[in-house]
Amino acid sequence: MGMTITKNKRLDPTIRHFDIGDWVSYRFCGGVGYAYINAYEWYVPRNTNRSPQVVYLCAKLFGVNSPYGMHFRSYAHQTGWKDQQDFYVTHPHLRRKDWPEGKQPEYTYLTSRFMKVYTSDIFGKVSFDNKTITEMRTHWDHDTQRYAEYEVQQPNKFYYFDKEKLEAEASVENSGIAWHKAFQQERCEKFNTRKAEVLLRKLEQ
């Protein structure tokens, strides 16, 4: 697994780079988290010395970096077993020893669909098409006393996931909860009405 230190590749946080329905990877607890975008809004700090930025309202995936299955935050619980994915056929060392042969956990997902992910934390879009991916990581550089970023090549678990099933769990379109769609529409409409105000503030800085 090769890795190289790279320059900062962070996105301009005052530009909306992603759309509803995109999957993104982002900085989370010193590692990488993953989320499905359902809406977006502006974060405008009260302190005018700080820049506003786009915030994405998402269903976050938890456990993707673990070999013990994947679940949505925050109330996932195991309800049984299902046939194991090809990922565990090619990576048998990642299976837990107490799993039944040829099986992996089946989870019931109760998702929080509007959790915030800040543009300044996002690395980019998630790929479902490639078996390996290049992802960004961060580490503390004691020489510069700053966080440095590096790229790492690794297997892409999303290649083995059922995209349609994940989106059925994550998207507002499939939530069946009435207020979700109204909230999604209200957030996006408010985003557009505030855009001119935010851009003017950006120019004045």
C-alpha positions as CSV (number, residue, x, y, z in Angstrom):
1,M,0.0,0.0,0.0
2,G,1.8,3.1,-1.2
3,M,1.3,6.6,0.2
4,T,2.8,9.9,-0.8
5,I,2.6,13.3,1.0
6,T,0.7,15.7,-1.1
7,K,-0.2,19.4,-1.1
8,N,-3.5,20.5,0.4
9,K,-6.3,19.7,-2.0
10,R,-9.2,21.1,-0.1
11,L,-12.2,22.4,-2.0
12,D,-13.2,26.1,-2.1
13,P,-15.8,26.0,0.8
14,T,-17.8,28.9,-0.6
15,I,-18.7,27.0,-3.8
16,R,-21.3,24.2,-4.0
17,H,-19.4,21.3,-5.5
18,F,-21.9,18.5,-5.1
19,D,-25.5,17.7,-5.7
20,I,-28.3,15.8,-4.0
21,G,-27.7,12.1,-4.6
22,D,-23.9,12.3,-4.5
23,W,-21.8,10.1,-2.2
24,V,-18.8,11.9,-0.7
25,S,-15.9,11.0,1.6
26,Y,-14.9,13.4,4.3
27,R,-12.6,13.9,7.3
28,F,-14.0,12.1,10.4
29,C,-12.3,11.5,13.7
30,G,-8.8,11.4,12.2
31,G,-10.0,9.0,9.4
32,V,-12.5,9.0,6.6
33,G,-16.3,9.0,6.8
34,Y,-18.8,8.6,4.0
35,A,-22.2,10.3,3.4
36,Y,-25.1,10.6,1.0
37,I,-26.2,14.1,0.2
38,N,-29.9,15.0,0.7
39,A,-29.8,18.8,0.9
40,Y,-27.4,21.7,1.4
41,E,-27.3,25.0,3.2
42,W,-25.0,27.9,4.1
43,Y,-23.0,28.1,7.3
44,V,-22.5,31.8,8.0
45,P,-20.4,32.4,11.1
46,R,-21.4,35.4,13.3
47,N,-17.8,36.4,13.4
48,T,-17.3,38.3,10.1
49,N,-13.6,37.5,10.1
50,R,-14.5,33.9,9.3
51,S,-15.6,32.8,5.8
52,P,-19.0,31.3,5.2
53,Q,-19.1,27.8,3.7
54,V,-21.5,25.3,2.1
55,V,-22.7,22.6,4.4
56,Y,-24.2,19.4,3.0
57,L,-27.0,17.7,4.9
58,C,-26.4,13.9,4.7
59,A,-27.1,10.4,5.7
60,K,-23.8,9.3,7.1
61,L,-22.4,5.8,6.8
62,F,-20.7,4.3,9.9
63,G,-18.6,1.2,10.0
64,V,-17.4,1.2,6.4
65,N,-13.7,1.2,7.5
66,S,-14.4,-1.8,9.8
67,P,-14.2,-5.4,8.6
68,Y,-17.3,-6.2,10.6
69,G,-20.0,-4.8,8.3
70,M,-21.5,-1.4,7.5
71,H,-24.4,0.5,9.0
72,F,-26.0,3.9,9.0
73,R,-26.0,6.2,12.0
74,S,-27.5,6.1,14.4
75,Y,-29.8,3.2,15.3
76,A,-28.6,0.3,13.2
77,H,-28.9,-3.1,14.7
78,Q,-28.2,-6.6,13.5
79,T,-31.4,-8.5,12.5
80,G,-29.9,-11.7,11.0
81,W,-27.5,-13.0,8.4
82,K,-27.1,-12.7,4.7
83,D,-24.9,-14.3,2.0
84,Q,-21.5,-12.8,2.2
85,Q,-20.4,-10.3,-0.4
86,D,-17.5,-11.1,-2.9
87,F,-15.4,-8.7,-0.8
88,Y,-15.2,-11.3,2.0
89,V,-14.4,-14.1,-0.5
90,T,-11.3,-12.2,-1.7
91,H,-10.5,-10.9,1.8
92,P,-11.3,-13.8,4.1
93,H,-8.9,-12.5,6.8
94,L,-11.4,-9.6,7.4
95,R,-14.2,-11.9,8.4
96,R,-15.0,-12.3,12.1
97,K,-14.4,-15.9,13.3
98,D,-17.8,-16.1,14.9
99,W,-19.7,-15.5,11.6
100,P,-21.4,-18.5,10.1
101,E,-19.6,-19.9,7.1
102,G,-20.5,-18.0,3.9
103,K,-22.5,-15.4,5.8
104,Q,-22.2,-11.8,7.0
105,P,-24.4,-9.6,9.3
106,E,-27.6,-8.2,8.0
107,Y,-28.5,-4.8,9.5
108,T,-31.7,-2.9,9.8
109,Y,-31.1,0.8,9.1
110,L,-32.8,3.8,10.7
111,T,-31.0,6.7,9.2
112,S,-30.5,10.3,10.1
113,R,-30.7,11.9,6.7
114,F,-29.7,15.5,7.5
115,M,-26.5,15.3,9.4
116,K,-24.0,18.1,8.6
117,V,-20.8,17.6,6.5
118,Y,-18.8,20.8,5.9
119,T,-17.2,21.4,2.6
120,S,-13.9,22.1,4.3
121,D,-13.9,18.4,5.4
122,I,-14.8,16.8,2.1
123,F,-12.2,14.9,0.0
124,G,-14.4,14.2,-3.0
125,K,-17.0,11.8,-4.5
126,V,-17.2,8.1,-3.7
127,S,-16.7,5.6,-6.5
128,F,-18.8,2.4,-6.8
129,D,-17.0,1.4,-10.1
130,N,-13.4,0.8,-9.2
131,K,-11.9,-2.1,-7.1
132,T,-9.2,0.2,-5.7
133,I,-9.3,3.8,-4.8
134,T,-7.0,6.7,-3.9
135,E,-8.1,8.4,-0.7
136,M,-6.7,11.3,1.2
137,R,-5.5,11.0,4.8
138,T,-4.1,13.5,7.3
139,H,-1.4,13.3,9.9
140,W,0.2,15.7,12.3
141,D,3.6,16.9,11.0
142,H,5.8,17.6,14.1
143,D,8.3,19.6,12.0
144,T,5.8,22.1,10.6
145,Q,3.3,21.8,13.6
146,R,0.5,21.5,11.1
147,Y,-1.7,18.7,9.6
148,A,-0.3,17.3,6.4
149,E,-2.2,15.3,3.8
150,Y,-1.2,12.2,1.9
151,E,-2.7,9.8,-0.6
152,V,-3.2,6.1,0.1
153,Q,-4.2,3.3,-2.3
154,Q,-6.6,0.8,-0.9
155,P,-9.4,-1.7,-1.8
156,N,-12.7,0.0,-2.4
157,K,-15.5,-1.6,-0.4
158,F,-18.1,0.4,-2.2
159,Y,-17.3,-1.7,-5.3
160,Y,-19.0,-4.6,-3.5
161,F,-21.9,-2.7,-2.1
162,D,-25.4,-2.6,-3.6
163,K,-25.7,1.1,-4.6
164,E,-29.5,1.0,-5.2
165,K,-30.1,-0.6,-1.7
166,L,-27.9,2.0,0.0
167,E,-29.6,4.8,-1.7
168,A,-33.0,3.4,-0.8
169,E,-32.0,3.6,2.8
170,A,-30.2,6.9,2.7
171,S,-32.3,9.1,0.3
172,V,-35.1,11.4,1.3
173,E,-36.9,10.3,-1.9
174,N,-37.3,6.9,-0.3
175,S,-37.7,7.8,3.3
176,G,-41.5,7.7,3.5
177,I,-41.4,10.5,6.1
178,A,-43.6,13.4,5.0
179,W,-41.6,16.3,6.5
180,H,-38.3,15.1,5.0
181,K,-39.1,16.3,1.4
182,A,-40.5,19.6,2.7
183,F,-37.4,20.2,4.7
184,Q,-35.2,19.3,1.8
185,Q,-37.0,21.7,-0.5
186,E,-36.9,24.5,2.1
187,R,-33.2,24.1,2.8
188,C,-32.3,24.2,-0.9
189,E,-34.6,27.2,-1.6
190,K,-33.2,29.1,1.3
191,F,-29.6,28.3,0.1
192,N,-30.3,30.0,-3.2
193,T,-31.9,33.1,-1.7
194,R,-28.9,33.6,0.6
195,K,-26.3,32.9,-2.1
196,A,-26.1,36.6,-3.2
197,E,-25.7,37.8,0.4
198,V,-23.0,35.2,1.1
199,L,-21.0,36.0,-2.1
200,L,-21.2,39.7,-1.4
201,R,-19.8,39.1,2.1
202,K,-17.0,37.0,0.5
203,L,-16.1,39.9,-1.8
204,E,-16.0,42.4,1.0
205,Q,-13.4,40.3,3.0
